[in-house]
Amino acid sequence: MVNYYVRRTARVFVTIFLVASLTFGLVRLLPGGPFTLLRAQLLRQGVPADEVDARIANLQNIRPDEPLWMQYIDYMTALVQGNLGESISLGEPVVSVLARAAPWTVFVVLVSTILVFVVGIFLGSLQAYWEGGRFDQLVTGVSISMMSLPFYVVAVLLLYVFAYQFGWLPTAGTISNSVDRSLSVPFVVSALKHSILPIVSYTLGAAGGQALAMRGNSIQVLGNDYVQVARLRGLSDGRIATRYVARNAILPLYTGFLLLLGFRLGGTVILEQIFSYTGLGYYMITALNANDYPLMMGTFLVITVALVIGVYVADLTYSRIDPRISAGESDEAY
């Protein structure tokens, strides 16, 4: 068991190391390289040529006049120390930008994902209980229809109707400019109003998919022998539904819950642009448009690490919540 956890933890660090290395290499394959445009901008601003490399080194923790392998060592050393360089377009440390943006993205992703699973599990359970009935057919049809619509299409429609047409909700931002950013009731109310549309956009389509998955799992569990035995023992429908059916039907969805958290962080790149919601995805596009390589690399790294950690947590905890799967068996499956 100990060796299992050690191997899984070591695999996380190796994966993060490879992702950081891949980020370093991919950015340098972009047209023009990471320093060409920045050097031209600094020269146009009147910065003396002998100071340009020093400014670039300060911004990106990399000395552009050094060999590539030395730049890689400088980058990884700074990364271990938690230094991601300075944003070229915003003029502040990348860590500060990400620390300011991450809570908004995490809030939207976490709340929407929880809603997806709560709504999906509730609807899926009812569908399985009334299999073949009108409710089952109606929810199945609506779920399939919503799954066929990309979340960004739903986002645009919701923005147009509820923000621009009716004016019930804000069109952009994470909080109103007139509200003090210290924790208070007006701050919370404003933050919730600005997050409603992104959360609903992220929830609608995915909830249908989870409902169908829960329906299938529940129907499969209902056909198992131990459910029939529980009924013969005279157990109530409520106890059978909670202790036998729901518990076993939810288990296969657990891993997907944690993985979806990580994958949805990547989806915020589009969602946050639609709503001008200043989270990680918003700054990712901002960095791409401005050729802000330090911010681009930092944002990509944070999103990828979140996905890796989601897989790691799911891997370690699944055997705990499902006694039928031991750590050794799970390890062999990989």
SULDAWO-V331176 format. One record per helix or strand. SS is the DSSP state (hx for helix, st for strand). FROM is the first residue (numbers start at 1). TO is the last residue. If there is no record, write none. Layout:
BEGIN
ss=SS from=FROM to=TO
ss=SS from=FROM to=TO
END
This chain:
BEGIN
ss=hx from=2 to=28
ss=hx from=33 to=44
ss=hx from=49 to=60
ss=hx from=68 to=80
ss=st from=86 to=86
ss=st from=93 to=93
ss=hx from=94 to=129
ss=hx from=134 to=147
ss=hx from=151 to=165
ss=hx from=185 to=222
ss=hx from=225 to=232
ss=hx from=237 to=274
ss=hx from=280 to=289
ss=hx from=293 to=321
ss=hx from=327 to=333
END
